[in-house]
Each structure stands twice: as C-alpha cells, then as structure tokens.
Amino acid sequence: MTASSLPAEPHRRRKRERTADHLSATAFRLFEAHGFDAVTMEQVAAEAGVAKATLYSHFPVKEALLAHRFREDIAAGMQERAAALAAHRTFESRMRYLLTESAQWHTPRRAYLPAYIRYLTRQARYGEGSPTSANAKAAPIDNGTRGILAAMFAAAQHSGEIDARFDPATLATSVEYLLFGAVAGWLDDPSIDLTTRFLAAFDLAMHGMAARPTDNPAGAM
C-alpha cells in the first residue's frame, strides 16, 4: 500500500457506514408504515434508491436491517444516559438502573423483537459477524448490548466488584442470554412485567441459584 492510498480506506469505510445507516433508516420507516413481515428487501432497495445488489451487500437478510437500527438506538440511548449511569456508585446499582431503562426501551419495539432475537441467536449459533463489515464472516458479533455489558463487567472486575477470573465477553454473552429468556417470557405473556423479569435475571447472574443459609427450611440438613 502506498502512502497516497492510506486516506482512501477510512473514506470508504465512512461511506459504507453512511449507506448502511441510510438503508436501515429507510427500512425502518417502511416497517413502521406497513409492518415488518409485509416489507420486502426489494421494496427497501427501491425506496432507498439503490440497486438490490447494493442492499444485499450491506444486509444479506431483512432482520439485519432491524439489528443495525437497534444498534444505533442502543448507542444513542447510552449517550443520553451516561451521566445518570455514572451517578450510580456501584456496579449492581448501575446494572439495575440500566436494565430498568432497557425494559422501557423494549416496550414500544415489542412487535419487532421476535425477528430481532432470532437474528441475534442465529448469528451466535453460526458465528456470523456484523453484516456491514467488509469481512462479515470474520468480524466479531456486536449487537450493541453485548459490548456495553462486557465493558461494564470489565470495569466491575477492575473495581473488585465481580470475580476477575471470568472473561468479560463471556459474562456478557451469558447475561444477554438470560435477558433473552426474560424477553421471550414477556412476549409469550404480555401480563408479565419486563422490568421485574430483567432484574430477576440479573440477580440470578449476580448471586447464583444456590440456596443461602437463611433460605433453608428450619431444621434442614
């Protein structure tokens, strides 16, 4: 690579990111107007003013458009809540605040969540990366939530609040799947309070399922 060609790569990356943002925003407008299931990839390409090949080069499946939009939403939400999050003095308090906010984020997006979660779990199962990366198969999975959790776990390990023997990314994945289970239960039964489910999932991850001495029935061995 010559020196004169060095600036071209960041420029191409930014252009690709702008195109991905445009496609995702266009798709989400169509989803909101017509419903996720009714919108086709061909409609998205036509509405966005791009060739179908361009759309598919960024997003091989419709669910990936949704995932991209939600990553943007999550990133924006974290920026908005940064000060409030920092005001919590402990890892557990920060997590409980964030999960309460997350439950509120999920509520207006309820109709999209089955497709979104199926997409994320399929990524994890087959080791697929971000659809907007130059080499999707080799890229790490990053749906926004997992990276945030991993960063929070790493900080809590540094402060001595959680066990440092575990890899933060592995902890993030494990907790994320507990949260997916909470969302699945909520989708199946709308009467369930999602905040309560999220906090119960976190308590399970934080404190485990083993009985504490005070939990044992009187006289139990």
Secondary structure, 3 states (H helix, E strand, C coil): CCHHHCCHHHHHHHHHHHHHHHHHHHHHHHHHHHCCCCCCHHHHHHHHCCCHHHHHHHCCCHHHHHHHHHHHHHHHHHHHCHHHHHCCCCHHHHHHHHHHHHHHHHHHHHHHHHHHHHHHHHHHHHCCCCCCCCCCCCCCCCCCHHHHHHHHHHHHHHCCCCCCCCCHHHHHHHHHHHHHHHHHHHHHCCCCCHHHHHHHHHHHHHHCCCCCHHHCCCCCC
